[in-house]
């Protein structure tokens, strides 16, 4: 489970917790020797903006959203130009 909480000043606190049976603070199976969860990282507001920008530009690309929108736009334009824009 990922939670993001406001920290002190202009910081954000990211926590990643592994839950089993509705109880947090568990160690994921097969990963013995690592600290138990939750794992916590505090970042500054500027660092968050960089992470947010990377996610906003890469996630749609990885999911193919841009390509899908380009195909849909081209189909709509083609349909409009050919005159097949009848509403039934």
C-alpha positions as CSV (number, residue, x, y, z in Angstrom):
1,X,0.0,0.0,0.0
2,X,1.4,3.4,-1.0
3,X,0.4,6.4,1.1
4,X,1.5,10.0,0.6
5,X,1.3,12.4,3.5
6,X,2.2,16.1,3.9
7,X,5.3,16.5,6.0
8,X,6.7,19.5,7.8
9,X,7.3,22.6,5.7
10,X,7.3,21.9,2.0
11,X,7.9,18.1,2.2
12,X,5.9,15.0,1.4
13,X,6.3,11.6,3.1
14,X,5.9,8.5,0.9
15,X,5.3,5.3,2.7
16,X,5.2,1.8,1.2
17,X,3.7,-0.9,3.4
18,X,3.2,-4.6,2.8
19,X,-0.1,-5.8,4.3
20,X,-1.1,-9.4,4.9
21,X,-4.5,-10.2,6.3
22,X,-5.3,-6.6,6.7
23,X,-2.3,-6.0,9.0
24,X,0.5,-3.7,7.9
25,X,4.2,-3.8,8.9
26,X,4.8,-7.3,7.4
27,X,7.8,-8.5,5.5
28,X,7.0,-9.5,2.0
29,X,7.5,-13.3,1.3
30,X,10.9,-14.3,-0.1
31,X,12.6,-11.1,1.1
32,X,14.0,-12.0,4.4
33,X,16.8,-9.8,5.8
34,X,15.3,-6.5,4.7
35,X,13.7,-4.1,7.1
36,X,10.1,-4.7,7.8
37,X,7.6,-2.3,6.2
38,X,6.6,0.5,6.2
39,X,9.4,1.9,4.2
40,X,9.4,5.7,4.3
41,X,11.0,8.4,2.2
42,X,10.6,12.2,2.7
43,X,11.1,14.4,-0.3
44,X,11.0,18.1,-0.9
45,X,8.3,19.9,-3.0
46,X,10.7,20.4,-5.9
47,X,11.6,16.7,-6.0
48,X,7.9,15.8,-6.0
49,X,7.3,18.1,-9.0
50,X,10.1,16.2,-10.9
51,X,8.5,12.8,-10.0
52,X,5.1,14.1,-10.9
53,X,6.3,15.4,-14.3
54,X,8.0,12.1,-15.1
55,X,4.9,10.1,-14.2
56,X,2.6,12.5,-16.2
57,X,4.7,12.1,-19.3
58,X,5.8,8.4,-19.1
59,X,2.7,6.6,-17.9
60,X,0.4,7.6,-20.8
61,X,3.2,6.7,-23.2
62,X,3.8,3.3,-21.5
63,X,0.0,2.6,-21.7
64,X,-0.2,3.6,-25.3
65,X,-2.6,6.4,-24.6
66,X,-1.0,8.9,-27.0
67,X,-1.0,6.4,-29.8
68,X,-4.7,5.5,-29.1
69,X,-5.6,9.2,-29.1
70,X,-3.7,9.7,-32.4
71,X,-5.6,6.8,-34.0
72,X,-9.0,8.0,-32.8
73,X,-8.3,11.6,-33.9
74,X,-7.2,10.4,-37.4
75,X,-10.3,8.2,-37.7
76,X,-12.6,11.1,-36.6
77,X,-10.9,13.5,-39.1
78,X,-11.1,10.9,-41.9
79,X,-14.8,10.2,-41.2
80,X,-15.6,14.0,-41.2
81,X,-13.7,14.6,-44.4
82,X,-15.3,11.6,-46.2
83,X,-18.8,12.8,-45.3
84,X,-19.7,9.7,-43.2
85,X,-20.7,11.8,-40.2
86,X,-24.4,10.9,-40.1
87,X,-25.9,10.7,-36.6
88,X,-28.3,7.8,-36.3
